[in-house]
Amino acid sequence: MNIQKVDLINAPYLEGQLSYIGLDSWMNFVHEMYAHKIHRFVAEENNQIVGALSLAEIKHPVFGHYLATAPFGSYGGFAFQNESAKNKLLDSAKQHAVEIEAEYVSIRFDESASPPPSNWLQHPVYQTYLIDLNPNPDDLLKRFSSDHRNHIRKSLKKGFQIRFGHLDLLDDAYEAIAKSMHELGSPYHAKNYLRKMAEALGNTLEFAVMYDSRGKITGGGVFIYQDKTIFNLHANILHFSRSNYAGEFLYWSVIEHAIQKGCSTFDLGRSLIGSGNDIFKSKWAPQKKLLSYWYWLAKGNEAPSLNQKSPKFQFAIAVWKRLPSFVVRLIGPYLIRGLV
């Protein structure tokens, strides 16, 4: 088996395994947006591609120097047809990390059946949530608890409206997501991040924006289509609207919209196990899929803990929530470029 470092990955039958987040269109967008170097490897056997790995190289004064699949996404960018291809691609990632003196390699993918190889650590703290979309929404409703069905019905009576679109919704989508991320104590990208993403992904990306009965923005999201699956990249609700079940309205509206577009699966996106998002997403009767987050560490380095459960982030989150909006929007893009 031969491992090659390539400029582009041309293996259509691997695209579903790589997920949109590992495809060249996404990785090229990440490079254009933040100048992160992209390193692509393919495994070839009998003149056929049997595995692929896409890595972004991050150099950040706060978050360090590392390699990661699925930049700014839940999983994807690592696909293989057999164990030999998997192991050789992992060896290539490790070797490349040594050559560029990276602190660690982060591999994020959606296969949890096998343990990581020797010298790799597993950090099983995230899962994703997959809903099978029945062509008849009423049949889907029957799978939910009576309380959850009741909350969805209540949300439909609150006067909310939702719009789906592309660059025509850029301004409102950004306001919804940026404000919500500030409320949650997390930095977010500049508006240009969403603009460049929409331009790179074309009609496979769709913004959604929610408004209340007065026309005030209450939430929004970014959704990406691949094959018959709709992926939730962001779905955010502003705090003032949560008591009116705005989250239920947003998700149910997206479900109905995705069914109309012929989708058969809704990937709700990753959440930390035990978090509030985990609890909310579990109400939609999904299939929960543990995500494999594997790390190789250079000598002397510790496994990163770049999530809100990390004690060292609790103080930062509390401070971030209190900062004025103009400061958050100025500093946020600089910070988040290192948190892929």
Buried (B, 14 or more C-beta within 10 A) or exposed (E): BEBEEBEEBEBEEBBBBBBBBBBBEBBEBBBEBBEBEBBBBBBBBEEEBBBBBBBBBBBBEEBBBBBBBBBBBBBBBBBBBEEBBBBBBBBBBBEBBEEEEBBBBBBBBBBBEEEBBEEBEBBEBBBBBBBEBBEEEEEBBEBBEEEBBEBBEEBBEBEBEBBBBBEEBBBBBBBBBBBBBBBBBBBBBBBEBBBBBBEBBEEBBBBBBBBBEEEEBBBBBBBBBBEEBBBBBBBBBBEEBBEBBBBBBBBBBBBBBBBEEEBBBBBBBBBBBEBEBBEBBBBBBBEBBBBBBBBBBBEEBEEBEBEEEEEEBEEBEEEBEEBEEEEBBEEBBEBBBBBB
